[in-house]
Amino acid sequence: MNLKKQFLELKPPESFPTGNYQAEWLGPKWFQNSARFSLNFMSFRHWWGKSFDGSEIAYNLFLPPHSTDFQMRYPMNLSIGKSPLDGKPSLILEYTKNAPFPWPYFVDEFRVLNGTDLLGMNYSKLSPFLALPFLIRKT
């Protein structure tokens, strides 16, 4: 099934998530590799996933090589809001203005895939129709 179509059929979480979620790029291998590679040039080298504590703030997790300790960076504001993709509710994560360029202009949006996984779409605030799919899985 098309990932964007699948996303549009899902529901948002009933509350803000808790715990650490490991990211996984979805789609063709060429896309997964290019997405991983491009993050290195956008202040996201060694990005691992996201950390949630049930509040309205989440953090991006980074795990440098040969390290077992996460680094928490670039807080994001959480809300359950109306998606620009289809007008339905979604878990919306927006970077603060203190995040490095270009992240304050991007949004991560999630809906529940199953008991451990959230299917996400990352898009520019200027062009949500170009959303890129990714998964975060609770560890």
N, C-alpha and C positions, 0 to 999 in steps of 0.2 A: 504494500500500500504506500502511496505517496505520503511522505512524512508530514508535509504541511496539511494535507487533507486529514490525516490521522490526528494531528494536533487540534484542528478545529472541531473535532468530535469529542474531545476530552473535557473534563471539568477541572476547575481550580481546586487547590487544597482547601479544606474546610477551616484551617487555621494556618498560621505561619509555621514553617517547618522547624525542626530542631535537629542538630547533629551535623556531621560532616558528610558532604556529598562529593563523590569523585566524578569528574567530567569525562565524557566520552563523545567524540565527534561522530556524527552519523552521516550516511550517504556514501557515494563512491569513494574508493581509495584515494583518487587524485584530489578530491575535495578535502578529505581528512588530513592528508599530508600537507596540503597548501594552507589549511587553517592552522595547523600546529606550527608550521614554519612562519607564517605571517605574524603570529602572536609574539614571536621573539623580537620583532621590531616595533611592537606597540606596548612596551612596558609590561609584557606578560610572559617573559621567559620563565620557564619552570612552573607555569600555572598548573595546579592540580585539580581545583574544584572550588566549592563554596562551603562556608560555615554559617549555620543558622543557630540562633539560641531562642527562637520563639518570639523575639521582639521585632520591632520595625526596622532593625538594622541587620545586614548580613555582611560577611567579608569574603573576599577572594582568598583562597589558600594557595600558597606556593610551596613546593617541595624541591629544594635544590638537590642536585646529585650528591650522593654520599651523606645525606642528612636524613634524620628520622623525625626532625622537628619542623612542623609547619610554620610558615611565616604568614601572618594575616595582614593583608593590605587592601587598600581601595574599598572602603565601606560603601555599601549600597543601601538605599532606602527602599523598604518593602511596602507594598500595598496590595490589596485586592481591588482591582479596578477594571474598567472597561477596556477591552483590547482594541487597538486600532486595526487588528487583523480581521475581526469579525463582529466586534461590538459586544461580545460576551465577556463575562468575568474571567480574569486570569490573575495569577500571582505576578505582579510587576516589580522588577528590580531596576532601580535607576541609580546610576553613579552620581556621586556628589560633584560639585563644581571643583573640588580639590583633587579629583582624580586626574591623572595625566591625559593629555590630548591623545586620542580623540574620544576617550571613554565617556565624558559628560554628555556626548551627543548620541550615545547608544543605550539601548534598553535590552534587558534579558526578561523574557516572559515565560512562565511555566504553567503547565497543567499536569494533573496526575495521570501517569501511565499505568502504574500498579502500586502495590504496597511499599516498594522501595525506590521506585524510579519516577523522576519528573522529566517530562519531555519539554525541552526549551526551544525558544526561537530568539535569536539575537538579531537585532536590526537597528538601523540608524533611525533617529526620530524623524528625519527628513524623508525616509523611504522605507516604511515598514513592509511594503510589498516585496522587498528583497530579503526577507527574513531567512536566516541560516539555522538549520536544526542542530541541536545537540542534546545530549542526555546527561542528567546528573543522577547518580545512584548513591543512596545512603550506605555508609560503610559501618 
